[in-house]
Amino acid sequence: MKFSVALYDLDMVNDYLLALDSINGQHEVIIGFKEISRFFSFSKDECLSVARKLKDKKVHVFLQWDILMTENTFQSVFHGLKGQGLLSNPLFDGIRVQDPGALQSLKEINYQGDIHFICEQGNHNLIGLKSWYNVWPEKIKKIILSPELPAEKVLEYSESLPCECEVLGWGPILLFYTPRALISPLYGDEDEIQVLGTSEESPHKGFPIRENLHGTFMLNTKDQFIFDDLLLERERDLLKDSLVATTKLSWRLDFIQGKGKQTFSQIFDVLKKEAKTERMDDLKVKYGRSVTKGFFRVNKTDVLFKKLKNSRLQDRNEDYLGEIVDVKRKKHLGLLIKSPLNSLKLGDRLRLMSPEGNEKVLKVEYMYDALRNEVEEASNGDIVFVSPIGGISIRSMVYLDNSFS
C-alpha cells in the first residue's frame, strides 16, 4: 500500500523519522506552514528545516497550500511564495493546492514540481475530476478525492483518471470551513481556539471546532478509519483486494488532532495486508477517538429518500385529519389540523399512525390551544393539544376513527 502522511508538529516529525527504518512501502510526507496551511503549526523557517531533515532521509516531501483566499490574500501568498523561492526550492517535490486560482497561477509561471490537486470538498463525479486534471495534465500527478465517495467509486475513479489518486484513510472529517472568526468573539483573541459544539437540531454533540488565523473549522464527531475494512481478512472481498493492490491509489494518514498513544512504528507495523483483528482493535483504542467508515462502505446520500417516500406518511384518505407536530411525554400531543374537509371535536376518536408503523387509537377527552385555553372544536390550520399516548412520534399521521359506534 502507498501512504501519504501529514506531519503537523515537530513531535510527529521526529517520531516519523524514527520509524523510517521500519516503514515498508512507498510514502509521501505532507508539511506546511501557518501562513498558507490550515492546521500546520510550523513557521516558514521551521517548515524548511523539517523538509531538509526529511529530504536527507530521501523522503518525498510536498508543501500544502490549502487556505481559502480573497484576492488580496491570494496575491500576498502567491508573491510571497514566489519571491522567497519556495516555488523553486528543491526541498519540495511538489505542492498541494485546493484553490483553482492557485493552480492556474502555478501554471502561468510554469511551476517545475509536481502538482497534487485537492478535490475533497466537492467534485464527486468523474467528468468533473477529469476536467480538473485536463487544466494541466503535464503536471497534475495526483488528485485528492472526496472522503464521501464509497469504495467502488474510489476504485473506479483511481482506475479511470490518468493520474494517481489519494483518499483519506485515517483522520478527522472536515464538515465546515469558513474564513470568518466565529469563536474568538466569545472566547477572546488567541492564536488558536478549540471548543466542542452541540447541534440545536439533533441530539448530536461533541463536534470539534477550531479557529485559527485562517478561519473556523468544524470536524465530525467521529474520525474516518477504513483500514480494518481494507486489511482484515474477514472484511476482504474482490473490491477491497483491488483497492489494496492498485498502485494508482494512496491512503492519507491525517492526524490533525494527534495520533493518540502510539508511534508511527506501531501504526505501520499494524497496517499491513496480513493485519490481525486484535492489533487493529488495539490501534483504534490507543487512538483515543471514535471512528467511522463514513461513506466508504456504502453511499448513504439517498438514505432519507425512503423516509420521504414512506407510505405511512403519504396516505390521505377521506378520514385524514392532520399530523402530530409536538410530543411531550406524559403531557400532551400537539396536533396540526391539515384537512380542509374534516374538523376535530371533543369526544372524537382518532387513529394515529407513526412513521415506524405503530398504530394507536385515542379518544379526545380534552383539547386546548397554544394559550392553554380549552377548546371544543378545531379545524384546518389549527394546532391543538390532546392527551398523550405512547409509541407516537412527531410526523405521525392522524385520522378520524369512525369504526367505533
N, C-alpha and C positions, 0 to 999 in steps of 0.2 A: 504494500500500500504506500501511496505517496501522501505526505503530510505538509501542511503549511502551519507554522506555529507563530502566533503573535506574542511578542515579549514586551510586557508593559512597564516593567521596572527593573532595576539593577539586580534585585534578588532573583527574578526569573531568568535574567541573562546569565548570571553566574551558575545557577542550577542547571540551565540548559548546556552550558559549556562543560560542566562536569559530566553530563550524560552523553556527550557526543561519542565517546568510545563505545558505549553500549547500544547506540542507536543503529538499527538496521533499516535499510530502505532509503528513499530519496526524501529530503526535507528542504523546505524553503522557510526562511525566517522573515517575519514582518516586523518592522520597527517604525517609529515616527517620533515627532517632537511636538510640543504643546501648540505651537503657532499654527500648525497645519493638520493636526490629527485630533480625533475626538477624545481618545482616552489615554494616550501615552503620556507618561509622567516626565519624559526626558526633556531637557533643554536641547537646543540645536547642537551645542558642543558635546553634550553627553551622548546624543544620538550618533554623532560622528565617531566618538570614542568606542561606542558599542559596536558600530558597523565595522570598525577596524579590528576589534577583537574577533568578531565572527569571521571576517574575511581571512584573518590569519589562520583560522581553522578550516578554510576552504568551504565555508557555508555560503549558500546563495542568499543574498540579502536584498529585500525590497522595501522601499520607502513608501509609507502610506500617507496620501493626501486626500482626506475624505470629509472635510467640513463643508457645511452649507455656506455659500458665499454671495454677498451682494457684489455689485460691480466694483465698488471701492475696495472691498476686502480682497476680491479676486486679483485686481491689478497689483495690490500691495504684496500679496503672497507670491504671485507668479514672478513679478520682477525681483522680489527678494530671493526666491529660489534660483532664478537665472543669474542674478548679479553676484550671488555668493558662491556660484559654481556648483551648487548642489545638483543641477540637472546634467552635469557632465562629470560628476565625481565617480571615479572607478570603484569606490567602496560599495556603490549600489548597482546591482544587476538590472534594476528596473524600478518603475514607480507604479503604485496602485492608485487609480483615480476613480472618482464617482461622478464628478460634475462633468457633463458633456462639454462645457466651455473649457475646462482644464484639458480634456482630451484633444479638442480642436487646437488649442494654443500650443500644446506639445507637438502636434503635427506640423503646425506652421513654422516652428523653429527646427524641425527635423530632429527631434529628440532621438538619441542613438541607443538608449537602453530599451529593454522590453517593457511593454505596457500590459498591466493587468487591469481590466475594466470591471468595476464593481456594479453589478446589476441586482443587488439584493432587495432593494426597496421598490421593485416593480419588474416589468419585462418578464411576465410569466409565459409568454408564447415564443415559439421557435422563430417565427418570422421577425419579431422584434429583436431578438438576440442576434440573429444573422445580420440584421440591418446595422446594429451597433458594430459588429465585427467588420462589416464592409466599409465603415468610416475610415479604417486604417488597417487593412488586412496584413500589411507587411510588418507591422509592429505589435499588434494585439496578440499576445501569446496565451492569454488566459482570460476567461470570463467567469466572474464570481456569481453563481446562481442564487436565486431566492431560496431561503430555508422553507418556504411554503410549498415547494414542489414535492410531490410524492416520489417514491423510489423509482417507479417505472419511467417517470418523466426525466428524472435526473440522468438515468442511463440513456434514454432516447436522445436527450439534448447533448450529452457528452459525446455520443457516437455521431451525431449529425453535424455538430459545429466543427469547423476546420481547426479550431484551436483547443487547447486544454480547458477544462472546467474545474471549478472548485465549489464545494458546498460546506456549510457549517456542520461539522461532525460533533463538536462538543463546545458548549459555551452559551452565554446568555442570548436570548432572542430580543432584538430591539423592536418595541411596539410603536414608539412615538419619539420624534425628534423635532424640536423647534429651536431656531436661534434665539428665541426670546428667553429672558431670565424669569422663570415662573416661581422659583423658590426663594431666592435671596430677599425679595421684599418682605418675606415672613421671618426669615432666619438671620438676616444681616449679611454684610458684604464679606464673604470668604472666597478664597481661590476655588474651592470645590465644596459642594454641599451634597450630602447623601441622606435621603429620607426614605420612608416606606409609604406608599399610597394605598388608599382604600377606595373601592368603587362605590358610588352612591346609587348605582343602578342594578347592582348584583351583590351576592354575598362574598365576592372575591376580595381579598385584601393581601397586603404584603408585596405590592409591586415596587421593586427597587427604582427609585427616581434619583437621578444625578444631575447636578448643574455645575458647569464649569464655564470658562470664558467663551466657549462656542455655543452655549445654549443649554437646553434642558432635555434630558433623555429619560424615557420610561422603558423599563425592561419587563419581560414576562416574569410571573411568579416562579416558573419552572424553567430551567435551562435545557437546551437541546442536548440529547445524548443518544446517538444512534448506533454506537459500536457493538452493543450486545445484539441488536438486530442483524448486524452485518457479520459478526465474527463467531458468535456462539453456534455450535453445531446444530442444536435443536431448533434454532431460528432460521437456519440457512435454507435457501432454495436456489433454483437456477438464476433468478434475478439477482439475489444477493451475491452469489458466486461471481456473476458477471461484473457487478459493481466493485467487488474487491479486486478482481483480476485486471480490470481495464487500466491502461497506462495513461488514459486521457482524463483522469479524474483525480483530484487531490482532496483531502479531508482536512478542514481547518480546526485547529485547537485554539480557542479564542477565550482565554481566561481573563476576561475583563475584570472580574471580581475575585481573582485569585484562584488557585487550584487546590485549595484545601490542604490537608495534612498528608502530602505526598510529593515526591520528587519526580522530575521528568524521567529519570531512570526507571522508577517504579511504574510510571504510566506507560512508557513504551515497551516495558517488559510484558505488560498485560495485553496491549493492543497488537496482538499477533493473530495470524489466521487460525492457529490452534488454541485460541483463547479458552480459558476454563471459566465455568459459571461462577464458582466460588470467588475466584480472584477478580472477576468483573464486578460482582456484587460488592466486594470489599473496596474496589476502586471508587464506586459510587458513594459508599458510606463515608469514605475519607474525604470525598469532595465536599461534603457538608451541606449541599443544597439539593432540593428536589429537582428531578429531571423528567423530561418528557421526550417522546419521539416526534412530537408536533405533527406535521403533515406528512412526515416521511413514510409512515406505514400506509396511510390512505389519505386521499384528498377529501377533506371534510367540508369543503366550501358549500356543498349542497345539502348539508345535514338538516338545515332549517326548512327546506322545501317540503319535507314530509310533514312537518308540523303545520306549515302553511296550508297544505293540501289535506289536512286531517278531516276526514269525512264527518267526524263528530262535531266539527266546528262549522260545517257547511250547510247542514240540514236546516231549511227554512220552510217548514210545512205550515198549515193553517193554524196550528196551535202555538207557533213560535211567539215568544213574548220579549226576550231580550237576553242579556248575558251578565254574569257576575263580574263586577269591576273592583270589588274590595272584599277581603276576607279577614275578619278579626276573630281568632279562635275563642270560642265560648262567649262571644259578644254579639256578632252580627254578620250577615252577608249583605254587601252592597249590590243592588240590582239596578242596571240601566235598562229602562224600557225602550226597545228599539222597533217595536211593531206598530205600524200606523193603524192596524186593524183591531188589535186586542188591547185591553186595559187590565190592570190588576186591582182586585178588590179584597178587602178583609174577608177571610174565610175561604178564599180560593185555595185550591191545591195545585202545587207546582211539581213538575218533573224536571230534575236537574241532571245534566249530562256533562261530566268533566272531560277535558281533552284526553285523559288517560283511559276513559271508558267507564268510570264509576258512575252509576246511576242511582239517584236518591229521589225520594218523594217527600215533600214538605208542605204542611198546612200553614197558611199565613194567619197566625193568631194575633200578631201586632205588626204595625208598619209605621215608620216615621221618616221624615225628610232630613236633610243635612243640618237643619237647625234644631233637630230633635223634637220637632212638632209632630204629634200624632196625625196621621192621615188615613183616610178610609179608601181612597182610590188614587191610582197613578196611571198616567197614560204616556204616549210616545214622547221621549226626550227627558222624562223624569228619572231621577235617581232616588230610590227609596231603600231603607234598611229593614231587613226582616230577620227572624230568628236564625241562629247558626245551625249547621248540621255538618258532621264530619265527612271527610272524603271529597269535599268540593273545593276547587281552587279557582283562582282568577281565570277568566275566559270560559268558564263553564256555561253551556247553553241552558236557557230556561224556557220551559214550555208550560202552558196551562194543561193540567191533567184532568181530562173530562171522563176518565174511566171510573171515577168514584161517583156514587149517587149522593 
